[in-house]
Amino acid sequence: MANHNSAEKKEEIRDLPKIDNEGGTAVDIEDTVISADEKVVEPDNKVNETENTKKPDDKKETLHYFLKISVPLLLICALIALMMALVNGFTKDRIKSNNLKATQEAISRIYPKFDSSDEIDIDVELPIKAVYRLDEGDVLLGYCVSVQPSGFNGAIEMMVGVNPEGDITGVEIISHTETPGIGAAADDPEYLKNYIGLSGNISFGEGIDALTGATISSKAILSGVNAAVEAINNINGQTAEGGAQ
C-alpha cells in the first residue's frame, strides 16, 4: 500500500507544469528546448547584422585613404609643372640665343669670308629646317642648309654648305645626343671633311664611308647632306627657270 501511494506521488510530480522563475507562469518544458539548428542560425544572423552595419564605415575609410594618397600626389605634380614652366620661361630666350650663336659659328666655319646672310623664304620640311644665302659684298658665296636628321639617340643638328654649282663646301655638327665614343665619332671634323667637293645624291663608297660602330649615325649624317644638296639644286633650278623666262 505504501509503495502504491509513493508511485502515485511521483507520477503527479512528473505531470506538474514547470514554473517560470521570472514571471511565475507555467511553461512547458518542450517550449524551452532550443534546437541545435536554431543555435547555429542565431549567431550567423548577428554576424551578418554586424557586417552590414560596418559597410558604410569601410567605404568612408576607403575614400579617406584614396584622398589621403591622391591629393598630395596631385599637388606635387602641379608644383613640378609650375616649376618647369618657370624654368622654361627663364631659359627660353637664352636657349634661343645660344642656338643662334651656334648656327652663326657653324656658318662662319664653312664660309669664313661672308659678310651678310639671309634666310631664304621657301617651304621646307624635315630634315631641312632652314636655308641661308651667304654673300660677300655683291657676290654670292653659296648656301648653308640647316638640317636635322634622326640619329641613333635622337636628332642631329647639322649645317651643310653648298656652293652655287651644287658642290658641298663643308659639313658642321652643331649638336647631337649620340653615344660618346661610338656614334659621336661621326662628329669628327676629319671624317666630315670627306664630304667636301662631293655633289649629287651621295652613297657610301663614293668618297665617303660609314664609320665602323657608328653606322646609324653615319647614315643619318649622309641623309642630312643629301637633303641639303637636293634643296639647293631645287633652288638653283628654280632660279635658272626664272632667269630663262
VOBA-1610 file (N, C-alpha, C; in pm, whole numbers, padded with zeros to 5 digits, always signed):
BEGIN
Met+00082-00118+00000Met+00000+00000+00000Met+00087+00125+00000Ala+00184+00123+00088Ala+00273+00238+00096Ala+00345+00258-00035Asn+00387+00153-00098Asn+00459+00162-00226Asn+00368+00218-00333His+00239+00180-00334His+00146+00227-00435His+00127+00378-00423Asn+00113+00431-00299Asn+00099+00574-00278Asn+00222+00652-00323Ser+00337+00592-00298Ser+00463+00655-00339Ser+00471+00671-00489Ala+00427+00568-00564Ala+00431+00571-00710Ala+00338+00678-00763Glu+00217+00694-00704Glu+00122+00793-00749Glu+00176+00935-00729Lys+00244+00959-00615Lys+00301+01091-00589Lys+00407+01127-00691Lys+00493+01029-00726Lys+00598+01054-00825Lys+00538+01088-00959Glu+00425+01017-00995Glu+00361+01042-01123Glu+00301+01182-01125Glu+00242+01224-01013Glu+00183+01356-01008Glu+00290+01465-01020Ile+00402+01440-00955Ile+00513+01539-00964Ile+00563+01551-01106Arg+00571+01437-01176Arg+00621+01436-01313Arg+00528+01512-01406Asp+00396+01507-01381Asp+00299+01572-01469Asp+00280+01718-01439Leu+00337+01770-01328Leu+00320+01909-01294Leu+00390+01999-01395Pro+00332+02111-01430Pro+00399+02205-01523Pro+00516+02274-01454Lys+00612+02316-01534Lys+00729+02386-01481Lys+00695+02532-01461Ile+00752+02590-01358Ile+00722+02729-01323Ile+00834+02819-01375Asp+00794+02922-01450Asp+00894+03019-01496Asp+00941+03101-01379Asn+01076+03113-01363Asn+01133+03179-01246Asn+01100+03326-01241Glu+01091+03392-01358Glu+01073+03536-01359Glu+00926+03574-01343Gly+00839+03519-01422Gly+00700+03563-01417Gly+00611+03475-01334Gly+00658+03356-01294Gly+00577+03265-01216Gly+00473+03194-01299Thr+00480+03200-01431Thr+00382+03134-01518Thr+00433+02999-01556Ala+00338+02918-01594Ala+00372+02781-01632Ala+00425+02779-01773Val+00533+02710-01791Val+00594+02697-01924Val+00619+02551-01949Asp+00579+02505-02063Asp+00601+02366-02098Asp+00749+02344-02122Ile+00798+02233-02074Ile+00941+02202-02089Ile+00980+02198-02234Glu+00888+02146-02322Glu+00921+02134-02464Glu+00945+02272-02527Asp+00874+02379-02473Asp+00892+02512-02530Asp+01028+02572-02498Thr+01090+02522-02392Thr+01221+02578-02352Thr+01336+02510-02420Val+01310+02405-02494Val+01417+02333-02561Val+01451+02405-02691Ile+01577+02438-02714Ile+01624+02508-02835Ile+01699+02408-02920Ser+01659+02400-03044Ser+01724+02303-03134Ser+01866+02347-03166Ala+01944+02251-03208Ala+02084+02279-03245Ala+02091+02370-03365Asp+01994+02352-03462Asp+01995+02435-03582Asp+01973+02582-03547Glu+01878+02607-03454Glu+01850+02745-03415Glu+01969+02810-03347Lys+02047+02732-03275Lys+02167+02787-03209Lys+02270+02831-03312Val+02280+02762-03427Val+02378+02797-03530Val+02332+02919-03608Val+02199+02923-03642Val+02148+03031-03725Val+02151+03163-03652Glu+02117+03159-03523Glu+02106+03282-03447Glu+02237+03362-03442Pro+02356+03301-03418Pro+02482+03377-03422Pro+02514+03428-03560Asp+02479+03348-03666Asp+02509+03392-03802Asp+02434+03520-03835Asn+02308+03527-03792Asn+02230+03647-03818Asn+02293+03768-03750Lys+02343+03745-03631Lys+02407+03856-03559Lys+02534+03902-03629Val+02614+03804-03686Val+02736+03839-03757Val+02704+03919-03881Asn+02599+03875-03956Asn+02560+03946-04076Asn+02515+04088-04045Glu+02440+04101-03936Glu+02396+04234-03897Glu+02516+04323-03864Thr+02618+04264-03801Thr+02738+04340-03766Thr+02812+04384-03890Glu+02822+04292-03989Glu+02892+04325-04113Glu+02820+04436-04187Asn+02684+04425-04191Asn+02606+04527-04262Asn+02621+04664-04199Thr+02632+04666-04069Thr+02647+04795-04002Thr+02785+04854-04023Lys+02885+04769-04059Lys+03022+04819-04076Lys+03050+04862-04220Lys+02972+04821-04319Lys+03000+04851-04458Lys+03010+05000-04487Pro+02918+05083-04441Pro+02934+05227-04466Pro+03063+05283-04412Asp+03105+05239-04296Asp+03230+05287-04240Asp+03348+05245-04324Asp+03344+05121-04377Asp+03453+05073-04462Asp+03465+05159-04587Lys+03350+05197-04648Lys+03354+05280-04767Lys+03412+05418-04736Lys+03376+05472-04622Lys+03429+05603-04583Lys+03580+05595-04562Glu+03625+05485-04502Glu+03769+05469-04478Glu+03844+05455-04610Thr+03784+05381-04708Thr+03848+05366-04838Thr+03859+05500-04910Leu+03750+05577-04908Leu+03752+05709-04970Leu+03852+05801-04902His+03858+05795-04772His+03953+05878-04698His+04096+05841-04735Tyr+04124+05710-04748Tyr+04259+05665-04784Tyr+04295+05711-04924Phe+04197+05700-05016Phe+04221+05742-05155Phe+04254+05890-05161Leu+04175+05971-05093Leu+04200+06114-05092Leu+04333+06148-05026Lys+04365+06074-04923Lys+04490+06098-04850Lys+04612+06074-04939Ile+04600+05976-05031Ile+04712+05945-05120Ile+04712+06033-05244Ser+04595+06050-05306Ser+04587+06117-05436Ser+04605+06268-05428Val+04550+06331-05328Val+04558+06477-05320Val+04704+06526-05309Pro+04787+06469-05221Pro+04928+06512-05219Pro+05000+06489-05352Leu+04969+06376-05419Leu+05033+06349-05548Leu+04995+06453-05652Leu+04867+06490-05655Leu+04822+06593-05748Leu+04890+06726-05720Leu+04905+06759-05593Leu+04971+06884-05557Leu+05118+06883-05598Ile+05183+06769-05580Ile+05324+06758-05618Ile+05340+06772-05769Cys+05252+06705-05847Cys+05258+06715-05993Cys+05235+06858-06040Ala+05139+06925-05978Ala+05110+07064-06014Ala+05229+07154-05983Leu+05295+07130-05870Leu+05412+07209-05831Leu+05527+07188-05928Ile+05549+07061-05968Ile+05656+07031-06064Ile+05629+07097-06198Ala+05503+07090-06244Ala+05466+07152-06371Ala+05489+07303-06367Leu+05454+07364-06255Leu+05474+07508-06239Leu+05622+07543-06241Met+05703+07465-06172Met+05847+07490-06169Met+05908+07476-06308Met+05864+07373-06384Met+05917+07353-06519Met+05878+07470-06610Ala+05755+07519-06594Ala+05711+07633-06674Ala+05794+07757-06642Leu+05823+07777-06514Leu+05904+07893-06474Leu+06047+07882-06528Val+06104+07760-06518Val+06240+07740-06569Val+06244+07763-06720Asn+06144+07711-06791Asn+06139+07729-06936Asn+06126+07877-06972Gly+06047+07949-06893Gly+06032+08091-06919Gly+06162+08168-06901Phe+06240+08129-06800Phe+06368+08197-06773Phe+06476+08159-06875Thr+06472+08034-06924Thr+06580+07985-07011Thr+06549+07989-07159Lys+06422+08014-07196Lys+06384+08008-07338Lys+06464+08105-07423Asp+06476+08229-07377Asp+06550+08329-07454Asp+06698+08295-07462Arg+06751+08243-07351Arg+06893+08208-07352Arg+06920+08092-07446Ile+06832+07993-07447Ile+06848+07879-07538Ile+06842+07925-07683Lys+06745+08014-07711Lys+06732+08067-07847Lys+06858+08142-07888Ser+06912+08220-07795Ser+07033+08296-07823Ser+07152+08203-07847Asn+07164+08098-07765Asn+07275+08003-07782Asn+07264+07928-07915Asn+07141+07891-07953Asn+07123+07822-08082Asn+07161+07911-08199Leu+07121+08037-08190Leu+07156+08132-08295Leu+07307+08151-08305Lys+07372+08159-08189Lys+07517+08174-08187Lys+07585+08052-08248Ala+07538+07931-08212Ala+07596+07808-08266Ala+07576+07801-08417Thr+07459+07847-08464Thr+07432+07847-08608Thr+07528+07941-08681Gln+07545+08060-08627Gln+07635+08158-08689Gln+07780+08108-08691Glu+07821+08043-08584Glu+07958+07990-08578Glu+07979+07880-08681Ala+07877+07794-08699Ala+07888+07688-08799Ala+07896+07746-08940Ile+07815+07848-08967Ile+07820+07912-09098Ile+07956+07978-09121Ser+08011+08040-09017Ser+08141+08108-09030Ser+08253+08009-09059Arg+08243+07890-09006Arg+08347+07790-09032Arg+08338+07740-09177Ile+08218+07738-09233Ile+08202+07693-09371Ile+08236+07804-09469Tyr+08189+07926-09439Tyr+08216+08042-09525Tyr+08278+08153-09440Pro+08408+08148-09417Pro+08474+08247-09330Pro+08466+08390-09383Lys+08451+08407-09514Lys+08457+08541-09574Lys+08320+08607-09590Phe+08212+08540-09552Phe+08081+08600-09575Phe+08062+08723-09486Asp+07993+08822-09538Asp+07964+08941-09458Asp+07814+08968-09445Ser+07735+08886-09509Ser+07590+08901-09494Ser+07523+08765-09519Ser+07413+08743-09446Ser+07338+08619-09463Ser+07190+08649-09454Asp+07114+08580-09536Asp+06969+08597-09537Asp+06905+08459-09544Glu+06801+08442-09461Glu+06727+08316-09467Glu+06631+08322-09585Ile+06639+08221-09672Ile+06556+08217-09792Ile+06415+08173-09753Asp+06318+08247-09804Asp+06178+08219-09771Asp+06124+08112-09866Ile+06140+07987-09826Ile+06088+07875-09904Ile+06020+07776-09809Asp+05931+07696-09867Asp+05867+07591-09787Asp+05966+07478-09763Val+05985+07442-09636Val+06078+07333-09604Val+06008+07233-09514Glu+06059+07112-09511Glu+06010+07008-09422Glu+06129+06925-09377Leu+06116+06867-09258Leu+06227+06789-09202Leu+06273+06681-09300Pro+06405+06659-09302Pro+06507+06706-09206Pro+06554+06849-09226Ile+06507+06919-09331Ile+06551+07056-09354Ile+06476+07151-09261Lys+06550+07241-09197Lys+06489+07339-09108Lys+06493+07479-09167Ala+06603+07515-09232Ala+06616+07649-09289Ala+06728+07650-09393Val+06719+07747-09486Val+06822+07763-09589Val+06869+07909-09586Tyr+07001+07930-09581Tyr+07058+08064-09574Tyr+07142+08092-09698Arg+07133+08214-09747Arg+07215+08261-09858Arg+07330+08342-09801Leu+07451+08311-09843Leu+07572+08378-09791Leu+07636+08461-09902Asp+07661+08589-09873Asp+07721+08679-09970Asp+07846+08745-09914Glu+07934+08780-10004Glu+08049+08865-09970Glu+08037+08988-10060Gly+07990+09095-10003Gly+07957+09211-10085Gly+07838+09176-10173Asp+07859+09191-10306Asp+07754+09159-10402Asp+07772+09021-10462Val+07868+08947-10411Val+07899+08816-10469Val+07835+08706-10385Leu+07764+08617-10455Leu+07705+08502-10387Leu+07814+08397-10361Leu+07839+08369-10233Leu+07937+08266-10199Leu+07875+08127-10206Gly+07754+08114-10159Gly+07689+07983-10156Gly+07573+07983-10057Tyr+07540+07861-10014Tyr+07425+07845-09924Tyr+07466+07756-09805Cys+07399+07778-09697Cys+07411+07688-09582Cys+07271+07637-09549Val+07262+07506-09534Val+07132+07444-09509Val+07135+07383-09368Ser+07040+07426-09286Ser+07026+07368-09152Ser+06938+07245-09163Val+06995+07130-09126Val+06922+07003-09136Val+06922+06933-09001Gln+06823+06846-08982Gln+06807+06776-08854Gln+06766+06630-08879Pro+06858+06547-08926Pro+06825+06406-08943Pro+06818+06333-08809Ser+06755+06218-08809Ser+06743+06140-08685Ser+06858+06041-08674Gly+06932+06051-08563Gly+07042+05959-08537Gly+06999+05842-08452Phe+07094+05778-08385Phe+07066+05661-08303Phe+06992+05699-08175Asn+07033+05810-08113Asn+06974+05852-07985Asn+06889+05977-07996Gly+06866+06026-08116Gly+06787+06148-08130Gly+06832+06228-08251Ala+06784+06352-08256Ala+06813+06438-08370Ala+06959+06484-08370Ile+07014+06498-08491Ile+07149+06552-08510Ile+07134+06687-08579Glu+07173+06793-08510Glu+07166+06927-08567Glu+07290+06951-08653Met+07268+06979-08782Met+07381+06995-08875Met+07366+07122-08958Met+07480+07166-09011Met+07482+07274-09110Met+07564+07224-09229Val+07505+07231-09347Val+07571+07182-09468Val+07588+07298-09565Gly+07710+07321-09609Gly+07738+07426-09706Gly+07739+07372-09847Val+07674+07443-09937Val+07667+07403-10078Val+07689+07528-10162Asn+07780+07520-10261Asn+07806+07637-10346Asn+07703+07647-10457Pro+07703+07755-10535Pro+07602+07771-10640Pro+07605+07659-10744Glu+07716+07590-10759Glu+07726+07481-10855Glu+07672+07349-10799Gly+07640+07347-10671Gly+07586+07226-10610Gly+07689+07138-10543Asp+07814+07187-10528Asp+07918+07110-10461Asp+07917+07140-10311Ile+07946+07040-10232Ile+07948+07057-10086Ile+08074+07133-10046Thr+08055+07237-09967Thr+08169+07318-09923Thr+08203+07295-09776Gly+08120+07222-09703Gly+08151+07193-09564Gly+08031+07132-09492Val+08062+07054-09388Val+07958+06992-09304Val+07998+07016-09158Glu+07907+07075-09082Glu+07933+07102-08941Glu+07822+07041-08856Ile+07862+06975-08747Ile+07765+06922-08650Ile+07750+07025-08539Ile+07629+07076-08522Ile+07603+07176-08418Ile+07576+07110-08283Ser+07494+07007-08282Ser+07464+06935-08158Ser+07412+06796-08191His+07427+06705-08095His+07376+06569-08112His+07369+06503-07975Thr+07302+06389-07971Thr+07291+06310-07847Thr+07338+06168-07871Glu+07428+06150-07965Glu+07478+06016-07995Glu+07567+05965-07882Thr+07588+05833-07879Thr+07665+05769-07772Thr+07810+05816-07777Pro+07862+05870-07665Pro+08002+05915-07664Pro+08097+05800-07697Gly+08194+05828-07785Gly+08293+05728-07820Gly+08248+05630-07927Ile+08117+05630-07961Ile+08068+05536-08065Ile+08003+05619-08176Gly+07873+05649-08158Gly+07804+05730-08258Gly+07862+05870-08268Ala+07912+05921-08157Ala+07968+06056-08157Ala+08094+06067-08242Ala+08153+05953-08279Ala+08273+05956-08364Ala+08243+06016-08500Ala+08114+06011-08541Ala+08076+06070-08669Ala+08089+06221-08667Asp+08107+06279-08549Asp+08124+06423-08534Asp+08269+06466-08558Asp+08355+06373-08589Asp+08497+06402-08609Asp+08514+06494-08731Pro+08573+06613-08714Pro+08592+06705-08828Pro+08669+06642-08944Glu+08766+06557-08912Glu+08844+06492-09019Glu+08756+06400-09104Tyr+08660+06334-09038Tyr+08567+06248-09112Tyr+08474+06334-09197Leu+08423+06442-09142Leu+08327+06527-09214Leu+08392+06597-09333Lys+08523+06618-09332Lys+08591+06682-09445Lys+08580+06600-09573Asn+08555+06470-09557Asn+08545+06383-09675Asn+08426+06418-09762Tyr+08330+06492-09707Tyr+08214+06532-09786Tyr+08244+06650-09879Ile+08346+06729-09848Ile+08376+06850-09926Ile+08411+06812-10070Gly+08346+06881-10163Gly+08370+06857-10306Gly+08273+06758-10368Leu+08203+06681-10287Leu+08106+06585-10342Leu+07979+06659-10385Ser+07904+06597-10472Ser+07780+06658-10521Ser+07682+06549-10561Gly+07559+06592-10590Gly+07457+06495-10631Gly+07410+06409-10514Asn+07346+06298-10549Asn+07297+06203-10448Asn+07411+06111-10408Ile+07466+06132-10289Ile+07587+06062-10244Ile+07551+05929-10180Ser+07635+05829-10203Ser+07619+05697-10140Ser+07751+05659-10077Phe+07747+05573-09977Phe+07870+05523-09916Phe+07951+05447-10021Gly+08083+05468-10017Gly+08171+05407-10116Gly+08206+05502-10227Glu+08142+05620-10227Glu+08170+05721-10329Glu+08237+05842-10264Gly+08356+05818-10212Gly+08430+05925-10147Gly+08405+05934-09998Ile+08305+05862-09950Ile+08273+05864-09807Ile+08227+05725-09766Asp+08264+05683-09647Asp+08225+05551-09595Asp+08161+05567-09458Ala+08081+05467-09422Ala+08021+05465-09288Ala+08129+05431-09186Leu+08121+05491-09070Leu+08217+05463-08965Leu+08184+05330-08897Thr+08285+05250-08871Thr+08264+05124-08801Thr+08216+05151-08659Gly+08106+05086-08623Gly+08049+05105-08490Gly+07958+05226-08478Ala+07948+05303-08588Ala+07860+05421-08586Ala+07782+05427-08717Thr+07732+05313-08759Thr+07665+05305-08888Thr+07540+05391-08893Ile+07457+05384-08787Ile+07332+05460-08787Ile+07360+05610-08787Ser+07456+05653-08708Ser+07492+05795-08704Ser+07548+05840-08839Ser+07630+05754-08901Ser+07687+05788-09032Ser+07578+05801-09137Lys+07481+05710-09133Lys+07371+05715-09229Lys+07285+05840-09208Ala+07268+05879-09082Ala+07190+05999-09051Ala+07257+06123-09110Ile+07388+06132-09093Ile+07462+06246-09148Ile+07453+06246-09300Leu+07468+06129-09360Leu+07460+06117-09505Leu+07323+06163-09556Ser+07217+06121-09488Ser+07084+06161-09531Ser+07064+06312-09519Gly+07122+06371-09413Gly+07113+06516-09397Gly+07187+06590-09507Val+07303+06540-09544Val+07382+06602-09651Val+07307+06593-09783Asn+07253+06477-09815Asn+07179+06459-09940Asn+07056+06548-09946Ala+06988+06563-09833Ala+06870+06650-09829Ala+06910+06795-09855Ala+07024+06838-09801Ala+07071+06975-09821Ala+07108+06999-09967Val+07179+06904-10027Val+07220+06919-10168Val+07096+06924-10258Glu+07000+06839-10231Glu+06878+06838-10312Glu+06803+06971-10300Ala+06797+07027-10180Ala+06729+07154-10160Ala+06795+07266-10240Ile+06928+07271-10240Ile+06999+07375-10313Ile+06985+07355-10463Asn+06988+07231-10510Asn+06968+07204-10652Asn+06829+07248-10696Asn+06730+07230-10610Asn+06595+07276-10642Asn+06591+07428-10651Ile+06661+07495-10558Ile+06665+07642-10560Ile+06735+07691-10687Asn+06846+07627-10719Asn+06919+07666-10840Asn+06835+07641-10965Gly+06759+07530-10962Gly+06674+07502-11076Gly+06564+07605-11092Gln+06506+07645-10980Gln+06401+07746-10986Gln+06458+07881-11030Thr+06583+07910-10986Thr+06647+08036-11025Thr+06676+08038-11175Ala+06724+07921-11224Ala+06755+07910-11367Ala+06628+07925-11452Glu+06521+07864-11407Glu+06395+07875-11481Glu+06344+08019-11480Gly+06359+08085-11365Gly+06313+08223-11355Gly+06396+08315-11446Gly+06530+08288-11456Gly+06616+08369-11542Gly+06586+08346-11688Ala+06553+08221-11724Ala+06523+08188-11862Ala+06395+08255-11908Gln+06299+08267-11816Gln+06174+08329-11851Gln+06194+08480-11864
//
